[in-house]
Amino acid sequence: MRNLIDITDLTVEEIDALVATANDIIANPDKYCEACHRKKLATLFFEPSTRTRLSFEAAMLELGGTVLGFSQANSSSASKGESVSDTVRVVGCYADIIAMRHPKEGAPMVAAMHSPVPIINAGDGGHNHPTQTLTDLLTIQREKGRFDNLTVGLCGDLKFGRTVHSLIHALSRYTGIHFVLISPEELRLPEYIIHDVLEKKNMSFEETQDLEAVMPKLDILYMTRVQRERFFNEADYIRLKDSYILTLDKLKNAKEDLCILHPLPRVNEIATNVDEDSRACYFKQAQNGKYIRMALILKLLGVEV
Ligand code: CP
C-alpha cells in the first residue's frame, strides 16, 4: 500500500506519470468519470483549508466516487482527546483513502503507520505539502514545458511556508535549477533545508531581500503568504506581513514569459490588478490542483483507466 507523506515518496518517473495522467484527464475528462465508482475518500482536516480540501473532494466526485470527512478538529472526536492513530484506524473502516491536514508536523506520517488505507498528507504544520507541490509541478509543466534549466524565485515566508519546502525538495531533483530565495532575514529558509537539500545536492542558489533586483532573471516567481498561524507573537507578524507586495510596477523588468505562482490564499502579497497580467498563473494553478489530485487518487487506489 502506498501513501504520500513527502514529495520524495514519489520518484521523478512517478511524478512524470502523474503529470501525464493529469494532462490526459484535462483533455479527456469523460474517460475518467466512473473510474472510482463505489470508492470513498475521507478528508480529515484538523486545520482550515479551501483549495486542498475542496479540490480533493471535487477530484473524487469527478472520478465517480464519494466523499466523507470533517473540516475542523472541533467537529471530530479529536476534541475529546482521540489520537490521530485511532482516528485513522476507524476512518479506514469507512473509506478507501484518506487525505489529512494537521497542524502538527509528522501527524500524517503517524497516521500512515496505523491506517489500513492509503494516507495523503494534505499539509502538516510548517513542514510539507506534497499535493501542493504536485499542483505546482503540473502548472510549471503546462506553462514552461519543462522542469529543468529554470531560475526559480521563492519569495516571502520561506521559514514557515511548507509549500516552498516541498517544492525545493521536488525541483532539486532536476538539472539546471537555480533557486533565488527572497525573504526578510527573520523568514529565511530553515538551515536544515539549506544544508540537507541545497548544499548536499550541490544546488545553485542565492539569498536576497531585494525582489526587484532579481526580477529580470526569474523564469518562475513563487509568491507566498506570511503564515500568521505559525507565529508566536502577533507584533512580529504585523511587522513582517507586508514585506513583499507584487505590483505591476515591480513586474516592469520581468521576463515576458515569467510564470507567477502562489499556492493561495493570498492576503496582500500580490496586487489584484496583477491578476489580469498574462504572467499571473495562480488561479490556473488552483484549478490544476483538482486534476493532479485526481491522478494521485487513481495511482494510490491502483485504478487503471
Ligand atoms: N494552497 C493551499 O493549501 O490552500 P488551502 O489552505 O486553502 O487548502
Boltz pocket constraint, residues with backbone or C-beta under 6 A from the ligand:
constraints:
  - pocket:
      binder: B
      contacts: [[A, 48], [A, 49], [A, 50], [A, 51], [A, 52], [A, 53], [A, 122], [A, 123], [A, 132], [A, 263], [A, 264], [A, 265]]
      max_distance: 6.0
